[in-house]
Amino acid sequence: MGEQSVTVRRGVTDPARRRHATAVLVGIIAGCIGAIVKFGWEVPFPPRTPERNATNPPQAFAELLGVPPDITHATYELSGNALPWFSFLMHFGFSIGFAVLYCVVAEQWPRIKLWQGVAYGLVVWIVWHWLLMPALGVVPPLWDQPPAEHASELTGHAAWMWVIELTRRDLRNRLTHEPDAEVPLTSPFR
């Protein structure tokens, strides 16, 4: 039985083909790029009204954990703009954390890459924006959020993870000089 058929049958990759250290490095890089993509997405498609964004979800979540508002709302100035460094730190941390998890799991369980990572992004969106944050009171209940917020977050999370997957695959393959772990080394589609 060939390498590909064994991988497909079990749904997991050959342990000898996994590159976890590379996956962590790639996840950090892809997570940074993904955070920038998500920031950029929210410029033309803002998910919240200015009033609801006065304390944004990363700030509200941190305050729920006991971080004082003078820290969560602290800013730095660049080109005359007051920018919320704590929100940025949380935003990048979230993106990097989920990107590293995704990249490491993709080494063993390639199904996580369904729809080039978009399915994973949608699961993250549903779990955080529909379940956890409303349950914790960080954002209003699902039915009290405007449709524009759902549309922005749904499409933003899809784009965020799609770019992370594109980055993951390219960097992993460039750094290891081999295709993803589930692709046979003899495959012409490397």
Summary of the structure (lengths in Angstrom):
residues: 190
radius of gyration: 18.9
end to end distance: 20.4
largest distance: 63.9
contacts: 553
relative contact order: 0.19
helix: 68%
strand: 3%
